Amino acid sequence: MNTFLTELKSRNNTLFYFGWICLYAALGCLVLLFTSSTMVLGINAWIKPMKFFLSTVFFSWSMGWYLFYLNEQRKTTIYSWALIITLLFELIYIAWQAAKGELSHFNISSAFHGIMFSLMGIVITIITAWTGYIAFLFWRRPFPQLPASYLWGIRFGLLLFVVFAFAGGLMAARLSHTVGSVMKTTQGLPILNWSRESGDLRVAHFFGMHALQLLPLLGFYIVRRKWLIILISLLYAAVVAALLWQALKAVPLIPLD
């Protein structure tokens, strides 16, 4: 791990430190999880910001690692700061709303909340589309210095991240994570809080976006053949698409007994 962090710092100093800030913020949320009684929709309010901070750690460190291969410092610097500014806006608002015991997403209970929800959608669309451009660069260029299986893992990881990040728009359009019924109980899966009563769009969103880490790691450490990582990536995409279809049919991932 120390080797990874040392190398990451040399590759992208900006996203290296941003990831650490988010990791410390996630730990702060973890402490508040055990010391605060503030609740949102029946669960501790600090679970959600903790998950978002952790997810941002993985995202910023992954992009900091991959951008190095483009060997374009100007594009890397601009993208890195765009990532930080857009996600900081999102994270600060989510944490602020949690502190007040109020919803951050799907909250249009006032003009202010409606504007903030719209702004969250705009900033996340900006950074996702920008990541799509980074994915385009990886698909267009050859990168002969990288093992083929690793390169194809990065390509598919970026592609699936972008596709299933945009799938989050389905939730925004419905003003809900779930399909079939709004979650009214606290019987979701632990920590993740995915619904066990109805379809939950967060399942495919989660697995699709974390292809960004999983597929390159598979391509580097385990699957050393190009055709095999392509096949696995296609199968992974099919499974995540099936999870999305299942949620849209209002079927939970793990139903209640």
C-alpha positions in Angstrom: 0.0 0.0 0.0 2.8 2.4 0.8 4.3 1.7 -2.6 1.0 2.5 -4.2 0.6 5.8 -2.3 4.2 6.9 -3.0 3.7 6.2 -6.7 0.3 7.9 -6.7 1.8 11.0 -5.1 4.4 11.3 -7.8 1.8 10.7 -10.5 -0.8 13.2 -9.3 0.0 15.2 -6.2 -3.3 17.1 -6.4 -5.6 14.1 -6.4 -3.4 12.3 -3.9 -4.0 14.9 -1.2 -7.7 15.4 -2.2 -8.2 11.7 -1.6 -6.6 11.9 1.8 -8.9 14.9 2.7 -11.9 12.8 1.7 -10.6 9.8 3.6 -10.2 11.8 6.8 -13.7 13.3 6.2 -15.1 9.7 5.9 -13.5 8.8 9.2 -15.0 11.9 10.8 -18.4 10.7 9.5 -17.7 7.3 11.0 -17.1 8.9 14.4 -20.3 10.9 14.0 -22.1 7.7 13.1 -21.6 6.5 16.7 -21.9 9.8 18.5 -24.8 11.5 16.7 -28.5 10.6 16.9 -29.4 12.7 13.8 -31.6 10.6 11.5 -32.7 10.9 7.9 -35.4 8.6 6.6 -35.0 6.4 9.6 -31.2 5.8 9.4 -28.3 7.7 10.9 -27.7 10.8 8.8 -23.9 10.3 8.6 -24.0 7.0 6.7 -24.6 8.8 3.4 -21.8 11.4 3.6 -19.4 8.7 4.8 -20.2 6.6 1.7 -19.9 9.5 -0.6 -16.5 10.6 0.9 -15.2 7.0 0.6 -16.4 6.7 -3.0 -14.6 10.0 -3.8 -11.4 8.6 -2.4 -11.5 5.6 -4.8 -12.5 7.8 -7.7 -9.9 10.5 -7.2 -7.1 8.1 -6.6 -8.1 5.9 -9.5 -8.2 8.9 -11.9 -5.0 10.3 -10.5 -3.4 6.9 -11.3 -4.8 6.5 -14.8 -4.3 10.1 -16.0 -0.5 9.7 -15.7 -0.6 7.4 -18.7 -1.9 10.2 -20.9 1.3 12.1 -20.4 -0.6 15.4 -20.8 0.1 17.6 -17.8 -2.1 20.5 -18.8 -5.2 18.3 -19.3 -4.4 16.3 -16.2 -4.1 19.5 -14.1 -7.4 21.0 -15.4 -9.3 17.7 -15.0 -7.9 17.2 -11.5 -9.1 20.6 -10.3 -12.4 20.3 -12.0 -12.9 17.0 -10.2 -12.0 18.6 -6.9 -14.3 21.6 -7.3 -17.3 19.7 -8.5 -17.1 16.9 -6.0 -16.3 19.3 -3.1 -19.5 21.2 -3.9 -21.4 17.9 -3.8 -19.8 16.5 -0.7 -20.0 19.7 1.4 -23.7 20.0 0.6 -24.4 16.4 1.4 -22.6 16.7 4.8 -24.3 20.0 5.6 -27.7 18.5 4.9 -26.8 15.5 7.0 -25.8 17.8 9.9 -29.3 19.3 9.7 -31.0 16.0 9.4 -32.4 16.8 6.0 -32.3 15.1 2.6 -29.6 16.3 0.1 -30.8 14.4 -2.9 -34.3 14.6 -4.3 -35.0 17.4 -1.9 -37.2 20.0 -3.7 -39.1 21.0 -0.6 -38.2 24.7 -1.1 -36.8 26.9 -3.9 -33.4 26.8 -2.2 -33.3 23.0 -2.0 -34.6 22.7 -5.5 -31.8 24.9 -6.8 -29.2 23.0 -4.9 -30.5 19.7 -6.1 -30.3 21.0 -9.7 -26.8 22.3 -9.2 -25.7 18.9 -7.8 -27.0 17.4 -11.0 -25.2 19.9 -13.2 -21.8 19.5 -11.5 -21.9 15.8 -11.5 -22.9 15.8 -15.2 -19.9 18.0 -15.9 -17.3 15.8 -14.3 -18.9 12.6 -15.7 -18.9 14.0 -19.2 -15.3 15.1 -18.7 -14.4 11.6 -17.5 -16.1 10.4 -20.7 -13.6 12.4 -22.7 -10.8 10.8 -20.7 -12.2 7.4 -21.6 -12.3 8.5 -25.2 -8.6 9.3 -25.1 -7.8 5.8 -23.6 -9.9 4.1 -26.3 -8.4 6.1 -29.1 -4.7 5.8 -28.3 -2.5 2.6 -28.3 -0.5 2.9 -25.0 2.1 0.3 -26.1 3.9 0.6 -22.7 1.0 -0.9 -20.8 0.1 -4.7 -20.7 -2.8 -5.2 -23.1 -5.0 -6.8 -20.4 -4.4 -3.9 -18.1 -5.1 -1.3 -20.8 -8.4 -3.0 -21.7 -9.3 -3.1 -18.1 -8.8 0.6 -17.8 -10.8 1.2 -21.0 -13.8 -0.8 -20.0 -13.5 0.5 -16.4 -13.8 4.1 -17.6 -16.5 3.3 -20.1 -18.7 1.5 -17.5 -18.1 4.2 -14.9 -19.4 6.8 -17.3 -22.4 4.8 -18.5 -23.6 3.9 -15.1 -22.8 7.3 -13.6 -25.1 8.7 -16.1 -27.6 6.0 -15.2 -27.9 8.0 -11.9 -30.0 10.4 -14.0 -32.8 7.8 -13.7 -32.9 8.4 -10.0 -32.9 12.1 -10.4 -35.8 11.9 -12.9 -37.8 9.8 -10.5 -36.8 11.8 -7.4 -36.1 8.4 -5.8 -33.6 5.6 -5.5 -36.3 3.0 -5.7 -38.8 1.7 -8.2 -42.1 0.2 -7.2 -42.4 1.9 -3.8 -40.7 4.6 -1.8 -38.6 3.1 1.0 -40.6 3.4 4.2 -38.8 1.1 6.5 -35.3 0.8 7.8 -35.0 -2.8 6.5 -32.5 -2.0 3.7 -29.2 -3.8 3.4 -26.8 -2.8 6.2 -24.7 0.3 5.4 -25.6 0.2 1.7 -29.3 0.6 2.6 -30.4 -0.8 -0.7 -34.1 -1.6 -0.6 -35.3 -5.1 0.1 -38.8 -4.1 -0.7 -38.6 -2.8 -4.2 -36.2 -2.2 -7.1 -33.2 -0.1 -6.2 -31.3 1.8 -8.9 -28.3 2.3 -6.7 -27.2 -1.3 -7.1 -26.3 -1.1 -10.8 -25.0 2.5 -10.2 -22.6 1.1 -7.6 -21.3 -1.9 -9.5 -21.1 0.0 -12.8 -19.1 2.9 -11.3 -16.7 0.7 -9.4 -15.7 -1.2 -12.6 -13.3 1.7 -12.7 -11.2 0.0 -10.0 -12.2 -3.7 -10.4 -11.5 -4.3 -14.1 -8.0 -2.6 -14.3 -7.0 -4.6 -11.2 -8.2 -7.8 -12.7 -6.4 -6.9 -16.0 -3.1 -6.2 -14.1 -2.9 -8.9 -11.5 -5.0 -11.8 -12.5 -6.2 -11.9 -16.1 -3.2 -11.5 -18.3 -4.8 -12.2 -21.7 -6.4 -9.4 -23.7 -9.3 -11.5 -25.1 -10.1 -12.8 -21.6 -10.3 -9.3 -19.9 -12.5 -8.1 -22.8 -14.8 -11.1 -22.4 -14.9 -10.6 -18.6 -15.6 -6.9 -19.1 -18.5 -7.6 -21.5 -19.9 -10.2 -19.1 -19.6 -7.7 -16.2 -21.4 -5.1 -18.2 -24.2 -7.5 -19.0 -24.6 -8.4 -15.3 -24.7 -4.8 -14.3 -27.2 -4.0 -17.1 -29.3 -6.9 -15.8 -29.2 -5.4 -12.3 -30.5 -2.2 -13.7 -33.2 -4.0 -15.6 -34.1 -5.9 -12.4 -34.4 -2.6 -10.5 -36.5 -1.0 -13.2 -38.9 -4.0 -12.9 -39.2 -3.1 -9.2 -37.5 -6.4 -8.1 -35.1 -6.0 -5.1 -31.6 -7.4 -5.2 -32.2 -9.4 -1.9 -35.9 -9.5 -1.1 -37.2 -9.5 2.5 -38.1 -13.0 3.7 
